Amino acid sequence: MSRAGTPTDNGAMEAINGWSKVEMFVDFDLSHCEDVPPFVESYIEFFNEGRPSGALGYLTPKAYRELHEAGKEVPKKPSRIRYEKKQAKIEESKTDEEAN
């Protein structure tokens, strides 16, 4: 549990809170919603089961968890794929230089 008044203690949760607030107010127009609790519950279901995440290889959190729990390979983050491609090119150029 984080200390009161210190959002940096739990940065991941603070980020999710920020994203969800923006999406609920901007994308889904929460300000004109008459019954907020059911709306928030439906948003949480959408966030976990319908909204793909780039950080999870463009799977929903639920789909990612199901793959992981089944012991199947989960997709890599796009940034990880780019990093691995760049590293492969660096290694290839080193090998080429050593061969010459």
N, C-alpha and C positions, 0 to 999 in steps of 0.2 A: 504494500500500500504506500502511496506517495504522501509526502508531507503536505499539509495544507498550504496553498499559495505557491506551490512549486511545480508548475506544469512540466518542467524539464525532467522531473523524476520519471515520467512515463510518456516520453515523446511520441511513441507509436500510437498510443491511445489518443493523445491530443491531436495528432494528425488526422486520425479517422474521424474524430469529433468535428474537426474543421471541415474536412471534405463533405461529410454528411450534412452539416449545416448549410454549406454552400449549395449542394445539390438540392436539398429540400426547399430552400428558399428561392433559389434562382431557377433551377431546372424544373422543379415540380410545383412551384408557387404555393408554398406552405402558408404564406401570409393570408391567402384567401380560403384556407381550409377551415371548415366549421367544427370538425371533431378531430383534434390533433392526435390523441393517443392511438386510435386505429390507423391513422395515416402513418405515424412513426413505425408502428408494428409492420405495416405493409412495406415500408421503405427498408426496414431491416431484412425482411424476407427477400426483397429485390436485391439488396446489397450482397447477400450471401448466396442467392440461388440464381439470379438473373443478370447480374452486372459483371461482365468479364473484367479481369484485372491484368494490366500489362505486366505487373510484377510477378504474376502467377502464370506467365506464358499464355495470357489471354483466355484463361479458364475462370470460371466462377470460383469463389472460395470453397463452396460445397464440392464441386467437381474435382478441384485440386486435392482436397482432403480425402475424397473417396479413392482417387488414384494412389495417393500416398499410403493410405491404410491398407490398400489391396497389395501393396508391395510393387506396384508398377512404376515405371519411370515417369517422372513428372517433367513437364516442359521447363526449359531453362528460361530465365529472364532474357529479354532482348538485349539488354546491356551486357549480360554475360556472354551471349553468343558473339556480339561484336568484339568483346575483349578477347575471346578465344581465337577468333579469326585474325585479329591484329597480332596476337602472340605467335600464331602459326606462321604468319608472313615474316615476322622478325626472325624466328628460328630458321625458316627457309633461306632468308638472306644470309644468315650466319653460315649455314651449311654451304651455300654457293661461294661465299668468300673463302671459306676454308679449303674448298675444292680447287680454287684458282690459286 
